[in-house]
Amino acid sequence: MYSVAICGATGAVGIEVIRCLKELKFPLDKLTLYASARSAGKEIEGYIVEEFHAEAAGKHDFVFLCVSGDFSREYAQQIVDGGAVVIDNSSAFRYEENVPLVVPEINADSIGDSKLIANPNCTTAILAVALYPIYKEFGLKKVIVSTYQATSGAGQPAMDELKEQTQVVLDGGEASCENFAYPIPFNLIPQIDAFQENGYTKEEMKVTWETRKIFGDSDLKLSCTAVRIPTFRAHSEAVTVETEKEVDIDRVRGLIDAAPGVVLVDDPTNQKYPMPLNATGKFDVEAGRFRKNEVFDEYGLDFFVCGDQLLKGAALNAVQIAKALV
Ligand SMILES: NC(=O)c1ccc[n+]([C@@H]2O[C@H](COP(=O)([O-])OP(=O)(O)OC[C@H]3O[C@@H](n4cnc5c(N)ncnc54)[C@H](OP(=O)(O)O)[C@@H]3O)[C@@H](O)[C@H]2O)c1
């Protein structure tokens, strides 16, 4: 049995880590919830939130960091030095060579004896579980991804903004924005995170960099366009791939059906396909709309995935990493 702490337990990801620990029956001896001084004393699921102190955090067996990149950069090493295994939800260490970046269904063996493990970007984790079986069977020449990302990807305050500002618009007012570059109600914003020199946003490049690291293939060609949309929860992604080998769509469906972490939802005749409303709250990523690609013919396919980015894209994947270590 293990002593576990969640830093950022009042946030969108932190709250889901509590749920995942329970649902995955993690062998918990003691659970401690940390947040900032603002939330100290607050009760969540019967636990009283404590103000974070790095020294106390290091005394646990496992610590989930669910705060921010700056916070992780400041405290992760100190917590590891205290003796804990740290699973970091931020992007702070994802690209460091000696820090494993893990989707357990794909590369659990990369954890080794590392005490600091990075959890991937939400869009990447959701894509990776569906893309990996196709990559293994048919090889990938090129991957093109367009995303439709929920407001919860930007944390609890962003979800609150969607709710409040939608009501403002419905009441005849003009929406304002704090968590996004533009008002989010009844809008789409083709910018998530900062623009890079190559014209992509950081979010888009994360999908490329991280998929390469998780698949262990630094040559993988992947281009992403990331768009924020006015939904509360669960990210969707339209994926087009050019394959090395000729593709058999029925075989792809069979592979997805058998793959862990992803469920096949692909019955167009009965209008069954992945959607954020259905994927919300579910552990498995939904994949469907599998079809031969009209541009790449026999050597390509298109499909659509939806996954709860607070679960497979964050809390669930983090708890699965911890479970792989006990
Ligand atoms: N949202 C997603 O879909 C998603 C997916 C994958 C990864 N991530 C990453 O996960 C991390 C958390 O994201 P989130 O969406 O859960 O953010 P969030 O909803 O804004 O929550 C942030 C949490 O951090 C706490 N916090 C802030 N400053 C602190 C401090 N100085 N000391 C201790 N705790 C502090 C907050 O506590 P208070 O209540 O005290 O303010 C809150 O619990 C981020 O690095 C994010 O990039 C998010």
The ligand as a Tripos MOL2 file, in Angstrom:
@<TRIPOS>MOLECULE
LIG
   48    52     1     0     0
SMALL
NO_CHARGES

@<TRIPOS>ATOM
      1 N1         -6.7430   20.4320  -18.5550 N.am      1 LIG1
      2 C1         -6.2710   19.4810  -19.3350 C.2       1 LIG1
      3 O1         -6.9830   18.9190  -20.1830 O.2       1 LIG1
      4 C2         -4.8590   19.0280  -19.2070 C.ar      1 LIG1
      5 C3         -4.4780   17.8940  -19.9010 C.ar      1 LIG1
      6 C4         -3.1670   17.4390  -19.8000 C.ar      1 LIG1
      7 C5         -2.2920   18.1420  -19.0190 C.ar      1 LIG1
      8 N2         -2.6770   19.2600  -18.3590 N.ar      1 LIG1
      9 C6         -1.6960   19.9470  -17.5140 C.3       1 LIG1
     10 O2         -2.0140   19.6340  -16.1560 O.3       1 LIG1
     11 C7         -1.6790   20.7370  -15.3080 C.3       1 LIG1
     12 C8         -2.9270   21.1710  -14.5300 C.3       1 LIG1
     13 O3         -3.8990   21.6060  -15.4560 O.3       1 LIG1
     14 P1         -5.4170   21.9170  -15.0360 P.3       1 LIG1
     15 O4         -6.1270   22.0280  -16.3260 O.co2     1 LIG1
     16 O5         -5.9040   20.9240  -14.0240 O.co2     1 LIG1
     17 O6         -5.2810   23.3650  -14.3430 O.3       1 LIG1
     18 P2         -6.2900   24.1140  -13.3560 P.3       1 LIG1
     19 O7         -7.6710   23.5750  -13.4840 O.co2     1 LIG1
     20 O8         -6.0750   25.5540  -13.5860 O.co2     1 LIG1
     21 O9         -5.7410   23.7230  -11.8900 O.3       1 LIG1
     22 C9         -4.5120   24.1760  -11.4120 C.3       1 LIG1
     23 C10        -4.2660   23.6080  -10.0310 C.3       1 LIG1
     24 O10        -2.9890   24.0770   -9.5560 O.3       1 LIG1
     25 C11        -3.1350   24.5880   -8.2260 C.3       1 LIG1
     26 N3         -2.1150   25.5960   -7.9550 N.ar      1 LIG1
     27 C12        -1.9190   26.7770   -8.6010 C.ar      1 LIG1
     28 N4         -0.8650   27.4300   -8.0580 N.ar      1 LIG1
     29 C13        -0.3840   26.6270   -7.0590 C.ar      1 LIG1
     30 C14         0.6820   26.7420   -6.1390 C.ar      1 LIG1
     31 N5          1.4830   27.7990   -6.1070 N.pl3     1 LIG1
     32 N6          0.8760   25.7250   -5.2460 N.ar      1 LIG1
     33 C15         0.0730   24.6330   -5.2600 C.ar      1 LIG1
     34 N7         -0.9650   24.4640   -6.1160 N.ar      1 LIG1
     35 C16        -1.1870   25.4580   -6.9950 C.ar      1 LIG1
     36 C17        -4.5280   25.1490   -8.2170 C.3       1 LIG1
     37 O11        -4.9290   25.2630   -6.8570 O.3       1 LIG1
     38 P3         -5.8410   26.4720   -6.2820 P.3       1 LIG1
     39 O12        -7.2300   25.9180   -6.2050 O.co2     1 LIG1
     40 O13        -5.2770   26.6810   -4.9300 O.co2     1 LIG1
     41 O14        -5.6910   27.6320   -7.2150 O.co2     1 LIG1
     42 C18        -5.2810   24.0510   -8.9760 C.3       1 LIG1
     43 O15        -5.5180   22.9680   -8.0950 O.3       1 LIG1
     44 C19        -1.1030   21.8090  -16.2450 C.3       1 LIG1
     45 O16         0.2940   21.6940  -16.2980 O.3       1 LIG1
     46 C20        -1.7210   21.4580  -17.5840 C.3       1 LIG1
     47 O17        -0.9430   21.9270  -18.6770 O.3       1 LIG1
     48 C21        -3.9490   19.7060  -18.4230 C.ar      1 LIG1
@<TRIPOS>BOND
     1     1     2 1
     2     2     3 2
     3     2     4 1
     4     4     5 ar
     5     4    48 ar
     6     5     6 ar
     7     6     7 ar
     8     7     8 ar
     9     8     9 1
    10     8    48 ar
    11     9    10 1
    12     9    46 1
    13    10    11 1
    14    11    12 1
    15    11    44 1
    16    12    13 1
    17    13    14 1
    18    14    15 2
    19    14    16 1
    20    14    17 1
    21    17    18 1
    22    18    19 2
    23    18    20 1
    24    18    21 1
    25    21    22 1
    26    22    23 1
    27    23    24 1
    28    23    42 1
    29    24    25 1
    30    25    26 1
    31    25    36 1
    32    26    27 ar
    33    26    35 ar
    34    27    28 ar
    35    28    29 ar
    36    29    30 ar
    37    29    35 ar
    38    30    31 1
    39    30    32 ar
    40    32    33 ar
    41    33    34 ar
    42    34    35 ar
    43    36    37 1
    44    36    42 1
    45    37    38 1
    46    38    39 2
    47    38    40 1
    48    38    41 1
    49    42    43 1
    50    44    45 1
    51    44    46 1
    52    46    47 1
@<TRIPOS>SUBSTRUCTURE
     1 LIG1         1 GROUP 0 **** ****
